[in-house]
Amino acid sequence: MYVCLCRGITDQDIKDAVQNGAETFREIRDQLDIATCCGRCAPEAKSILREELSEIAARISVAA
């Protein structure tokens, strides 16, 4: 699903950035150039970031 129409960024692009080490919205923004045009995508991008980080944390706690 497209999250940022201005830049053509998908939810998978955001998830991939998190899997590659991004942990903050600023890091996502800098890597993908998301939310730098109109900014309407920022809330959805932040939500996807939170979900991905939560899933990673859950996997780590289950493995521990």
N, C-alpha and C positions, 0 to 999 in steps of 0.2 A: 504494500500500500504506500502511495506517495504521502509523505509527511510535509515536505517542503516543495511546493510547486515551482517556486521561483528558481530553485537550484536543482530540482529533480532528484531530491534525496528521499530514499525509501526508509521504511522502518527497519528493513534488513541491513541497510547501510549503517544505521545507528547501532543495531545489535552487533554487527561485525566490528565496529569501532570499540565497543565495550569489550568484546571478546579479545581484542588486540590491546587492551590495557587502559582505555579511557575510563575515568572514574567520575568526572565532573562534567557539567553542562559546558563549561568553558572549554574543556578539552575536546568535547564533541564539536562544538562550534568552530574551534580553530582547525580541527582536522577536516571537517566536512564543509565548512563555510555555510552552515545552516543558521537560519535566523538572523542573517546579516542584511537582508533586503527589506521585506515588509514586516517580518517578525511574527506573523500569525501562527507559524509552526512551532514556536518556542514551547508553549504549554504541552503540546502533544509529544514533542521531542523529549522534554523533561520527564514526562510520564513513562515513555518507553525506556529511558535511561534508568529510572527508579525500578521498573519491573525487571529489567535485565540484571541490575545489581542485586536485587532481592533473590532472584533465581540462583545467581552465583553463590550468594551467601548461604542459601538453603542447601545447595549441593555440598558446600564446604562443611557445614555443620553435620550433615548426614554422614559424610566421609570420615569425620573426626571421631 
